[in-house]
Amino acid sequence: MPSDCISYQKSGYFTKLIVDYLDEKSELKSLYNRFPKLENFKEQTEKKQENFPLENRTILVSELDKQYSNFEISNATKNHIKLLNNSNTFTVTTGHQLNLFTGPLYFIYKIVSTINLCKQLKKEYPNQDFVPIYWMATEDHDFEEINYFNFKNKKIQWKRESFGPVGRLSPPTPEGAVKDFLKDLGVSENAKYLHDLFEKSYFEHENLADATRYLANELFKEEGLVILDGDSVALKKTFIPYVKEELLHQTSFQKVTETATQLSDYKIQVNPREINLFYIDDNLRERIILENGIYKVNNTNTTFTKTEILAELENHPEKFSPNVILRPLYQEVVLPNLCYIGGGGELAYWLELKSNFDANNVTFPMLLLRNSVVTITSKQAEKADKLELSYADLFANQQELFDQKTKEFSKFIIDFSEQKEALKKQFEALYAIANQTDKSFSGSVKAQETKQIKGLENLEKRLLKAEKRIHKDHLQRILALQNEIFPNQSLQERKANFSEFYLEYGTSFLTKILSELKPLDQEFKVITL
């Protein structure tokens, strides 16, 4: 089977909100400015250019130079950082947690989507430059979400106590599951590369933020990827006015709550708090709560008056950390960004945020669903061909696929609709008689019709079941193949780690992904390796 695709809408793996967004349903259009189409980027660049101060570019480049000072970076990345000084340079951004060894495969796909969109924009708008950004979620404190990855159906978990921003944690050491993973890699050239990459990333850096920067840089440096850590004094200073607005007026709570009412037909992804900020102090990151005019840091004895917390903000802006509601605003304040690329869950909460951006006079970015990928081997492709399976078949619900294929394999038509219609016509004559006699007879006719229709339906089910037994071997081969490609009937990209594929295919794996993914196509890609 050659590389092919299926629309996100037909894949069955996205919520109604995301499907309606992709279909550009009119009821959602007030929640964003422009849909991510190539021709819409012209107006997006104009709006961002009008609304992004040149001094913010200077601060951004200076901070990136500082963050990269102890790293060897490619000429492509150096050039991209330098270009950010120019008013006609813009960014495309994705964000992700600091998952151990990149975590699930979709991390790779998010980065590649971002890189490839920048390339596509440069071809369309040659007089402007576009820089791919990976925003590291260094201030997150949910360690349990990032402390593991799966390798050959085995969970590689990093165990330790964790408090505060994960980016400040010391990286894992070569013990326990980590040691076992490095041993399980083997001795091939690809294994040696992965072993070396893991060791240099985690054993030679002081914190998880630097370890993750090294790792992502090694994988994508030739593509000019720029990696940004928002846990920064300089960047937080530019965000002071917006933090002050949040502390004094709780604007985001008001605006996002209003938007949530517009999304009442959908599942709300996140709910705002009255103050959408955390306070960071050494190894803690706790919510800021306003009670009776006093600002309290949750689970501590720390309190501030209004005057004191504003002074703390001016003197130590780095101690104020935005939550999921305000982090996107922070990102768009410090970056000349055009588009955010994320998964379905991310786009769902971004769609709640536009009104807060408008209230803060910050340009809302275009929202693009990241590329999703299913990789299959050439052997699996051959099996699919022999079993006469399409890509739509592979994505189908397993029970529905079994029923559909059984009907295709059977020499009978397993559909008694014709018989049911004939039966209904026979009963029409009985109803005509019933209308001329006692009403109790009408009830008897109706009961008999229902019973006989039910009987035909049961016979149809029994015939289907009998045919499944006859075609059992063929159906089992289909089941086995689908389970290989969709482990536990879930997406491969949410389970597997890139190391499994690099171990087998080496650099050709990343090369293939880079060459195949087209971010604006809105299609679930099936790639044969």
C-alpha positions, 0 to 999 in steps of 0.5 A: 500500500502506498502512502495515503490518507483519510480526512480527520473528520472521517477518522473517528478520532476527533471530537465534535468540536474539532470536526465542526472547526475543521468543517468551518461551521458558522457557529464557531467562526466568532471564536477565531479570526482566520482559518489556517489556509495559505491565502489567509496568512497574508492578513495574519502577518499584517495584523501581527506586524501592526501589533507586535513591538520591535522592542519585544523582538530585541528582548526575544533574541537576547533571551534566545542567545542567552538560553542557547549560550551553552549549546552547539547549534546549527547555522540554520538555527543561528540564522533563524534567531538572528532573523527574529530581529526583523519586522518581516520575520514571524513564527509558527509555534507548537508547545509540548511538555518535557516528556521523557525522551520526547514521550509519545510519537506525536511530539515528533509530528507536532515539531515536523508540522511546525517546520514544514508549515514554515517552509510552505509559507516561505515558498508562498511569501518569499519576502518574509521569513518564518521561524519554527518554534518549540515552546517548552512547557517548563513551568508545568508541575504535573510530573506524572504526565511526563515521567515515562515513555513506552518502548516495545510495549514496556513502560520506561518510568522515571521515579522520583519526588517532584515539586514545582516547575518540572523544567527545574528538576535535575534529569534522570540518572542511569538507574532502574527502568532507564538503565534497562531501556539503555540495555534493551536498545542493543548494539546496532549503529542506530542503538548506539546513536539512541544510547548516546543521545539519551546519555548526553541529553539527560546525564550531561545537563543540570536540569530537565529544561536543558536536557529537553532542549539538547534532545530536540535540538539534536533531532531537528537542528538542521531544520532550524528549529528554535526552542524557547523556555518561557521560564525567563525573567526577561520574557516575564517582564514583557508580560507584567502589564497582562499579569497586573490586569489579571490580578486586579480585574480577573479579565480572563475569568470573565471573558472565557466564562462568557465564551464557554456559554457559546460552547454549550453544545460541546464538551468544555476543555478547560474552565477558568479560575478567578485568577489564572496565575500560579506563584513560583517560589523555589520548589513550589508552584501554587495557585494565587487566590483572592479572598476578601482583598488579600492575595493568598498562595494556595497551600502556603502561609504566603499572603499579599495585599494589593500593594504588596503583590503589585510590588512583587510583580515589578520586582520578581515577574519570574515568580508569576506563572500563567496557567493553561488559560493565560499561557497562550496569551503570554506566548503571543505577547513574547513571540511574533507568532502567526499560528499555533499548531496543536492536537485536538485537546489543545485547539479545544481550549484555544477556541475558548480564548479569543475574547480574552486576547481581544480584551488584552489587545493581543492578536489571536493566532491561527489555530492548526490541527497538527499532523496525525500519522499512522506508520505501517511496514511494507509487510503490513501494507502487503497484508492489507492488500491481500485482505482487500482492506482500504485505509478507511477499513483500518480506521473503522470501529472493529465491530463495524468492520467485522460486520461489513467484511462478513457481508462482503465475504458472504455469498448471501445478502445479509440484509432482510430489509426487502423481507421486512418491507414485504411483511409490512405490506402484508400487514397493511391489509390486516390493518384495513380490516382492523379499522372496521372492527373492534379496536382490540383487534388492531392491537393484536395486529400491531403486536403480531407485526412487531413480533414478526419484524423482530423475528426477521431481525433476529434471523438476520443477526443469526445469519451474520453470526453464522457467516462470521464463523464460516469466515473466521480465519479471514476475519482473525487475520483482519483483527490481527492486522488492525491490532498491530497498527492500532494497539489496543484500538488506540492511535499508535502516535499516542502510545509508541515512542520515536526510539522504536522506529529510529532503532529500526529505520535510523535517520530515514524515519525522520527524513520520511516524516519530514518529506511526507507531512503537509500541515495544511491538508487536514488529513490523517496520514498513513505512511509506509516505512 
